[in-house]
C-alpha cells in the first residue's frame, strides 16, 4: 500500500505547482512592468502629449533607485533574525500577512490546489523543511527588499514631479509585490523558529 504522505509523481506535482505559480509571479511583473513604463515616460519616448514634462531630471533618480536597491545586499545578518515582538507572528497577522501568504509563490493556495491532485505534496521534504524554508526565506526577503527599496525611490520621484497618479500606482503595486512578500517570509520564519529550537534542544539531549 502506498504511503498516504507520499507523492506518486513528484516531478509532475512540482511542474503543476510551477504552472500555478505563474499567477502570483504576475503580480510582481505588474509592478516591474509599471516601473519600466514609468521610466520610459519620464525619459520621454512613451510620454503622452497631455503629460507634463518632469520638472526634475530623471537620470539621477534612476541611478539613486538602483543604488538604494543594491545597498540592501549589505544589510548585516542580524537584520534577518527574528525579534521578540515577531515571535508569535501576531503582528504580521494583524497586518494581513496571513491572507497574503495564501497567494504568494508556493503559498497556501497553490499548495492546496496541488494537493487535490497529488495528495501529500510538499514543497520541501519534512526532514529538510525548517532549514530549507529559513534559508530560502532569507534569500527571498533580501530580493524583495532590494526591489521595495529601489521601487520606493521611483514612487518618490513620481511624486516629486507631480505625477501623482503614477506615484500612487507605483507605491501600491510595490507594497503588494515586494513589501508584503517580505513580511510573509518573516512571518513564516517566526512560526518555524519555535519548532527549530525544540528540535535543536532534543538533539542536544540525545547527544
Helices and strands as residue ranges (DSSP letters): H 10-43, H 59-71, G 72-74, G 77-80, G 84-86, H 90-94, H 97-100, H 108-117, H 126-160, H 164-174, I 175-179, H 180-206
